[in-house]
C-alpha cells in the first residue's frame, strides 16, 4: 500500500521532517504551494530515499519563480499528473 504525501508548508514549517518519520519505500512526495521551496534545498535529496519519487507542482514553481532552481531529481508536474498521482497511490496524506 503506497501513499502520496503532499507538503504545502514552507521549509520553516518543519513539515518535511514530520513526513519523513512516516514515509515508507514506494511512497511519493508532492510539493505544492509554499512546499515547492523544499525543492530548491539540497538537503531534501539527502533526506529522501531514492525509493521515494519526488514531484513538485509546476504552476506553484512558476508562481514563486523557482522552477529553474529545482533539484534535478524532482519531477515538475502539472495538474493532470497531480490527479493521476492521487489515483496511482492508495491514499493521500496532506502535510499542511
Residue, then its C-alpha position, 0 to 999 in steps of 0.5 A: x500500500x503506497x501513499x502520496x504525501x503532499x507538503x504545502x508548508x514552507x521549509x520553516x514549517x518543519x513539515x518535511x521532517x514530520x513526513x519523513x518519520x512516516x514515509x515508507x519505500x514506494x511512497x511519493x512526495x508532492x510539493x505544492x504551494x509554499x512546499x515547492x521551496x523544499x525543492x530548491x534545498x539540497x538537503x531534501x535529496x539527502x533526506x529522501x530515499x531514492x525509493x521515494x519519487x519526488x514531484x513538485x507542482x509546476x504552476x506553484x514553481x512558476x508562481x514563486x519563480x523557482x522552477x529553474x532552481x529545482x533539484x534535478x531529481x524532482x519531477x515538475x508536474x502539472x495538474x493532470x499528473x497531480x490527479x493521476x498521482x492521487x489515483x496511482x497511490x492508495x491514499x493521500x496524506x496532506x502535510x499542511 
